[in-house]
Amino acid sequence: MCGDLDGDGRIAIGDASIILSLYAQQAAGMLSEEDIIKKLPFADTDSSGAVEMNDAVLVLTYYAQICAGITEESFENWRTA
């Protein structure tokens, strides 16, 4: 599922942390093209075609809204609304 990088079935802070780590590794040239392609469908939460800081911001914003009771939508529906 897009945004669920740790595979626990929910979108949470840990997923944003993984996205930021991927972004940093990519920027430092530490990820192979194969690794990027493999993780992109999960990490590219804004559908820009790249792993960027905004992807983590979307995950954190969604998680905050879930915790505050502002939304109960799935991440997929929320991010495309």
Secondary structure, DSSP 4 states (H G I P E B T S, - for coil): -TT-TT-SSS--HHHHHHHHHHHHHHHTT-S-HHHHHHHHHHH-TT-SSS--HHHHHHHHHHHHHHHTTS--S-HHHHHH-
